[in-house]
Structure formats: C-alpha cells, structure tokens
C-alpha cells in the first residue's frame, strides 16, 4: 500500500507519499481500506517531530479515517468484511489501509457519504468527552468555544445547541464568525478586535461562561479563569498559545471553578472505546436526523497532504480538511 511517511521532521514538504508494507490486524482489530482521512493540528506537530505516536501504533500521521472493513483480526465480533465505518485512530489514517481496534469503530451515519464520515471521529469524540462527559454542559448554560470555525469548534457549536445551551465563540474575522452564526452560535467574538472576557461578561450580564473549551492553552489561561462563571468548568485541549503560564489560584477559588486538561490519542484502549460508545449513543442519532453534520472545508488527494497542512497552518479553512484515497471514488 501507499502511505504518507515522514522520513525527516520538517515543514509540509517533509510529507512523502511512499510505498510501505500493508498493516496486519492483530487481536481485536480490523483492517480498514481507507477512503478518506482528515487533517488535525496533532498531525502538524507529528510532522515537525514534536508529537510521536504512542508505542505500538502506526508511525504514519492521521487520527481518524473512514473506509470499508477489508479483514477481521482474531476475536472481533459485531463487524463484518464490507461494513462501511469511520474510526478514531492513534495514527495511520494517511494511508490506503490501517489496522484499528474494534472498539474505536463507528458505523457511517445514515444519510452521510463515506468520505464525509472521515470528518467525524476525532471532533465528535473530543467534543463529547470534554464538553459533556467531563464538563457536564447542561441545557440553558453558556459555553465559550475558542476557535469556533475550526473542526472542533464547528462540531461543538452544533452539539451544544442540540442540547439547549447558549453558545459563544471566538474566531478571527467577520467571515469566520458568520459561518459560526450559521451553525447556531449566539455570541460572536472577533479575538483580533475584541476582548473575549469583556464580551462574554456583557453577553451574560456579568455572570460569565459556565463551560469554556480552549485550544489555546497558556496564552489564554488567566483570561479564561476571569471569563468563567461561578462553578464554571474550563477544559483545555490544546496548546497553540504555549504550555506554561502562571495561575492565580485565588481567582479560581473565588469562582469555585475547575480546570481539566485532556488528550485523546494516548489514552488506554478501554477509555477510547468508552468515549466512542458514548458518541455512538448520543451523537450519532443527532447526525442521522440532520441536527448535526460534519463541516468540510475542502478535499484533496492524500498524496497532496502537504498542501492540506499548509492550509491548516494558515488557518485558511472553516471546519475540516479531508484527504481522499483512490478508494473514495
């Protein structure tokens, strides 16, 4: 098969479409013939040499895919060769085939084409686990989503609205904010021109946000705590603005606030399987009935993954960027 390899860390040009050995499914795994994968910020870090795959996982980038089951490993039940699936991966999505633990498989939602399903696993699992399983967003509460036009943001807007929450977003510029509004965002904040702490306080009569989903990290930590409501919950899932910051614990105590920080890729298989099962139970019906949909900015041939990485680095997108193999035709 062919896969995107990284012979040496570097810029987008470090991504090389090369012939590599086919993966073999182990115990509890299935072999998926990949139709499409999606590009995530973690893939950029892996390409740069800053985010190695967990031990034992595929060395190729790609944290999600959609495709058709080509073979079953020992001990797999409930799936059959020929099933159309999408999957949460620890790596290996930028390839024509990938071996996947069966617990990380999801059926392609009813009414959705196979390639578009590749835009779902990482964002649905990230948003559901952080905003709902950890931060317990409830109907009537206000959630602040940083990076509202990103893949994570566009999914989080829709899921938060589906459960009856009020949604605030930050994004760069009026065009991206308009797209967020189309998806249901109620409070639109241009982080280039506005102070999100001031704007969220204005919009909530001084109360603040009950839940904040943050992809920025250190740069926003102090302001996120100021933007929290009493009993607010801050979920940090990214470090685009750095990893180290000082925190005034007195400010957090005064809010009776909670901060969690999670990643998905290196979690034990059982934890990933539990998140995937919760997504199938709670999110898949919303997709099937049209309340929630994947937002796809563009599609490119997988061999042109470098171009996809350039677009993501430039933030020249809304939603997800997909990479298609010949199997998507």
C-alpha positions, 0 to 999 in steps of 0.5 A: 500500500501507499502511505504518507511517511515522514522520513525527516521532521520538517515543514509540509514538504517533509510529507512523502507519499511512499510505498510501505508494507500493508498493516496486519490486524492483530487481536481485536482489530480490523483492517480498514481500506481507507477512503478518506482521512482528515487533517488535525493540528496533532498531525502538524506537530507529528510532522515537525517531530514534536508529537510521536505516536504512542508505542505500538501504533502506526508511525504514519500521521492521521487520527481518524479515517473512514473506509470499508472493513477489508479483514477481521483480526482474531476475536472481533465480533459485531463487524463484518468484511464490507461494513462501511465505518469511520474510526478514531485512530492513534495514527495511520489514517494517511494511508490506503489501509490501517489496522484499528481496534474494534472498539474505536469503530463507528458505523457511517451515519445514515444519510452521510457519504463515506468520505464525509464520515472521515470528518467525524471521529476525532471532533465528535469524540473530543467534543463529547468527552470534554464538553459533556462527559467531563464538563457536564454542559447542561441545557440553558448554560453558556459555553465559550468555544475558542476557535469556533470555525475550526473542526472542533469548534464547528462540531461543538457549536452544533452539539451544544445547541442540540442540547439547549445551551447558549453558545459563544465563540471566538474566531478571527474575522467577520467571515469566520464568525458568520459561518459560526452564526450559521451553525447556531452560535449566539455570541460572536467574538472577533479575538483580533478586535475584541476582548473575549472576557469583556464580551462574554461578561456583557453577553451574560450580564456579568455572570460569565461562561459556565463551560469554556473549551480552549485550544489555546492553552497558556496564552489564554489561561488567566483570561479564561479563569476571569471569563468563567462563571461561578462553578464554571468548568474550563477544559483545555485541549490544546496548546497553540498559545504555549504550555506554561503560564502562571495561575492565580489560584485565588481567582479560581477559588473565588469562582469555585471553578475547575480546570481539566486538561485532556488528550485523546490519542494516548489514552488506554484502549478501554477509555477510547472505546468508552468515549466512542460508545458514548458518541455512538449513543448520543451523537450519532442519532443527532447526525442521522436526523440532520441536527448535526453534520460534519463541516468540510472545508475542502478535499484533496488527494492524500498524496497532496497532504502537504498542501492540506497542512499548509492550509491548516497552518494558515488557518485558511479553512472553516471546519475540516480538511479531508484527504481522499484515497483512490478508494473514495471514488 
